[in-house]
Amino acid sequence: PVILDYLASKTICSDDLVVVSPDVGGVARARAFAKKLSDAPLAIVDKRRHGHNVAEVMNLIGDVKGKVAVMVDDMIDTAGETMTL
């Protein structure tokens, strides 16, 4: 609720917003969050892990170019993961 209130205070045009799931496993969570943001569009990162805290983005499903991307995840371990495009 706090993040939703914060985003609402920013008056971001709904056409400029996209909710991003950082992995396939988080799609349901991101979709629920997007629904609370006036059914914002959804994007999904398809990544492969190559080692501890190292991942490579294989595909990006959805349109994020020029958008305000809100990434929704369940937890942060070290916040040190590197994703390469």
C-alpha positions as CSV (number, residue, x, y, z in Angstrom):
1,P,0.0,0.0,0.0
2,V,2.8,2.5,0.8
3,I,4.4,2.0,-2.7
4,L,1.0,2.3,-4.4
5,D,0.3,5.5,-2.5
6,Y,3.8,6.8,-3.5
7,L,3.3,6.0,-7.2
8,A,-0.2,7.6,-7.1
9,S,1.3,10.8,-5.7
10,K,3.7,11.0,-8.7
11,T,0.8,11.3,-11.1
12,I,2.4,9.1,-13.7
13,C,0.3,8.8,-16.8
14,S,-1.1,5.3,-17.1
15,D,0.2,5.1,-20.7
16,D,3.8,5.7,-19.4
17,L,3.7,3.0,-16.7
18,V,4.7,-0.7,-16.9
19,V,5.0,-3.2,-14.1
20,V,8.0,-5.6,-14.5
21,S,8.4,-9.1,-13.1
22,P,12.1,-9.8,-12.7
23,D,11.5,-13.5,-13.4
24,V,8.8,-15.9,-14.6
25,G,8.1,-17.0,-11.1
26,G,7.0,-13.5,-10.0
27,V,4.4,-13.0,-12.8
28,A,1.4,-13.5,-10.6
29,R,2.7,-11.1,-8.0
30,A,3.5,-8.5,-10.6
31,R,0.1,-9.0,-12.3
32,A,-1.7,-8.4,-9.0
33,F,0.4,-5.2,-8.5
34,A,-0.3,-4.0,-12.0
35,K,-4.1,-4.5,-11.4
36,K,-3.9,-2.1,-8.5
37,L,-2.2,0.4,-10.8
38,S,-5.2,0.7,-13.1
39,D,-4.4,-2.5,-14.9
40,A,-1.0,-1.3,-16.0
41,P,0.8,-3.3,-18.7
42,L,3.1,-6.1,-17.6
43,A,6.6,-7.0,-18.8
44,I,8.6,-10.1,-17.8
45,V,12.3,-10.7,-17.7
46,D,13.4,-14.2,-18.9
47,K,16.9,-14.7,-17.4
48,R,19.4,-17.5,-16.9
49,R,21.6,-17.7,-13.8
50,H,25.3,-18.3,-14.5
51,G,26.5,-18.2,-10.9
52,H,25.8,-16.8,-7.5
53,N,24.3,-13.3,-8.0
54,V,25.0,-13.3,-11.8
55,A,22.2,-13.6,-14.4
56,E,21.9,-13.0,-18.1
57,V,18.7,-11.6,-19.6
58,M,17.7,-13.9,-22.4
59,N,14.4,-12.2,-23.4
60,L,12.3,-9.3,-22.3
61,I,8.6,-9.9,-22.9
62,G,6.7,-6.7,-23.1
63,D,7.3,-3.0,-23.9
64,V,9.4,-1.0,-21.5
65,K,11.1,1.5,-23.8
66,G,10.4,5.0,-22.7
67,K,8.2,3.8,-19.8
68,V,8.4,4.2,-16.1
69,A,9.2,0.6,-15.1
70,V,8.2,-0.6,-11.6
71,M,9.9,-3.8,-10.8
72,V,8.1,-6.0,-8.3
73,D,10.0,-8.8,-6.5
74,D,9.4,-10.8,-3.3
75,M,12.7,-10.2,-1.7
76,I,16.3,-9.0,-2.1
77,D,19.1,-11.2,-1.0
78,T,22.3,-9.2,-1.5
79,A,21.1,-6.6,-4.1
80,G,24.3,-7.5,-5.9
81,E,23.0,-9.5,-8.8
82,T,24.2,-8.3,-12.2
83,M,22.0,-8.7,-15.2
84,T,23.5,-8.2,-18.6
85,L,21.4,-7.4,-21.7
